[in-house]
């Protein structure tokens, strides 16, 4: 390989310039009703966890606004807004990954109905960086979202959220 080829190779594999605070600010500015769920929501609450991706539950009418809001981060949707609404979920990704739930209603593993509009009405804002807020479900609703699946890590997350809820109620 010739030395003059290195700059081209480096440009081709260069990572995006993703900044989490700007990402959350862009979502807020988009006007999309977007709830941060999953482990990133738990991290925002101060729980000691690690995760590589972001999970959002958005209003079905806001897919295009959400995508437009994060387009500056070179996140590419796996589906068109129409396909995403029909399937109930899609992914935005490059070297970051954002799983997006679009369903108006989701059932937990034990068949409890959870509606986006009701969860949105009880949402809370949480500061994720100086002057930057993310929208997350209430603790009770966040626990319900962790019951959408039956993975062992969800059970552990629920345990931590219940401990946090009991601390906050004191």
C-alpha positions in Angstrom: 0.0 0.0 0.0 1.3 3.4 -0.9 1.7 6.0 1.8 -0.4 8.5 -0.2 -3.4 6.1 0.1 -3.5 6.3 4.0 -5.4 9.7 4.1 -8.1 8.3 1.9 -8.5 5.1 4.0 -8.7 7.2 7.1 -11.4 9.4 5.7 -13.4 6.3 4.6 -13.4 4.8 8.1 -13.6 7.9 10.2 -16.2 7.7 13.0 -19.0 10.1 13.2 -18.7 13.1 15.4 -21.5 12.0 17.7 -22.1 14.1 20.8 -24.8 12.9 23.1 -25.8 16.3 24.5 -26.3 17.6 20.9 -28.2 14.4 20.0 -30.7 15.0 22.9 -31.0 18.7 22.1 -31.7 17.8 18.4 -34.5 15.4 19.5 -36.0 18.1 21.8 -35.8 20.7 19.0 -37.5 18.3 16.5 -40.8 18.6 18.3 -41.2 14.8 18.1 -42.9 13.2 21.1 -40.0 10.9 21.9 -39.5 9.0 25.2 -36.0 7.7 26.1 -36.5 4.1 27.3 -34.2 1.2 27.8 -30.9 1.2 29.7 -30.0 4.8 28.6 -33.0 6.0 30.5 -31.7 4.1 33.6 -28.3 5.6 33.1 -29.9 9.1 32.9 -31.5 8.4 36.3 -28.0 7.7 37.7 -28.0 3.9 37.7 -24.6 2.3 37.1 -25.2 0.5 33.8 -23.6 0.2 30.4 -25.2 0.0 27.0 -24.1 0.7 23.5 -27.4 1.7 21.9 -30.3 4.1 22.5 -33.9 3.1 22.7 -36.8 5.5 22.0 -40.6 5.1 22.0 -42.0 7.7 19.7 -45.5 8.8 18.7 -46.5 7.2 15.4 -47.2 10.6 13.9 -43.7 11.8 14.7 -41.5 9.4 12.8 -40.5 11.9 10.0 -39.9 14.7 12.6 -37.8 12.4 14.8 -35.7 11.2 11.7 -35.3 14.8 10.5 -34.2 15.9 14.0 -31.4 13.4 14.2 -30.4 13.5 10.5 -27.4 15.7 11.3 -25.8 12.7 13.0 -25.8 10.7 9.8 -28.2 8.1 11.4 -29.9 6.2 8.6 -33.4 4.7 9.1 -33.9 1.1 8.2 -37.5 1.8 7.1 -39.6 4.6 5.7 -41.9 6.3 8.1 -44.9 4.3 6.6 -43.1 1.0 6.9 -42.0 1.8 10.5 -45.6 2.6 11.5 -46.8 -0.7 9.9 -44.1 -2.8 11.6 -44.1 -0.9 14.9 -40.4 -0.4 15.1 -37.3 0.5 13.1 -33.6 1.3 13.6 -31.5 4.3 12.9 -27.8 3.6 12.7 -24.3 4.3 11.6 -21.6 3.8 14.2 -24.3 4.6 16.8 -27.5 2.6 17.0 -31.0 3.9 17.9 -33.8 1.3 18.3 -37.2 3.1 17.8 -40.5 1.7 18.9 -43.4 3.3 17.0 -46.4 1.3 18.4 -49.4 3.3 19.8 -49.9 0.4 22.3 -47.6 -2.3 23.6 -48.4 -5.2 25.8 -46.1 -6.4 28.6 -45.2 -10.1 28.8 -48.0 -10.6 31.3 -50.5 -8.8 28.9 -50.7 -5.4 30.6 -51.7 -2.8 28.0 -49.3 0.2 27.8 -50.4 3.1 25.6 -48.0 5.7 24.3 -50.4 8.6 25.0 -50.9 7.7 28.6 -47.1 7.2 29.2 -46.5 10.6 27.4 -48.9 12.3 29.7 -47.0 11.1 32.8 -43.5 11.8 31.3 -40.7 13.4 33.2 -37.8 15.6 32.0 -34.4 14.7 33.2 -31.2 16.6 32.7 -28.7 14.5 30.8 -26.1 17.3 30.4 -25.8 20.9 31.5 -28.9 22.6 30.0 -30.0 19.5 28.0 -32.9 17.4 29.0 -34.3 14.1 27.8 -37.9 12.9 28.1 -38.3 9.6 30.0 -41.3 7.8 31.2 -42.3 8.0 34.9 -40.6 5.3 37.0 -43.8 3.2 37.1 -44.1 3.5 33.3 -40.4 2.8 32.8 -40.8 -0.4 34.8 -43.7 -1.3 32.5 -41.5 -0.8 29.4 -38.9 -3.1 30.9 -41.7 -5.7 31.0 -42.1 -5.6 27.2 -39.5 -8.3 27.0 -38.6 -11.1 29.4 -34.8 -11.0 29.2 -32.8 -11.5 32.4 -31.3 -8.0 32.1 -34.8 -6.5 32.1 -35.5 -8.3 35.4 -32.4 -6.8 36.9 -33.2 -3.4 35.5 -36.7 -3.6 37.1 -35.2 -4.5 40.4 -33.0 -1.4 40.3 -35.9 0.8 39.2 -38.0 -0.5 42.1 -35.2 0.3 44.5 -34.9 3.8 43.1 -38.7 4.2 43.3 -38.7 3.2 47.0 -35.9 5.7 47.7 -37.7 8.5 45.9 -40.9 7.8 47.9 -39.2 8.3 51.2 
